[in-house]
């Protein structure tokens, strides 16, 4: 997308340079170049901003939930047929 932006600005700059007066050149550059291109870039970056916002919300949700307590390790089976002897 960057190459399109650079190309569009180049074309609009050349259009502005060919205008008969400085004022009309500035108006041409703003109305044909910067304002429409700013809108297109803003709309083009919307999915990236949405993904960034979702990742931030997910990280915030993960930080807000407490970590689970570590559980005790499972009891090892005894030599008596895989059963755990309660007297041990």
Secondary structure, DSSP 8 states (H G I E B T S, - for coil): -HHHHHHHHHHHHHHHHTSSSHHHHHHHHIIIIIHHHHHHHHHHTHHHHHHHHHHHHHHHHHHHS-------------TTTT---TT-
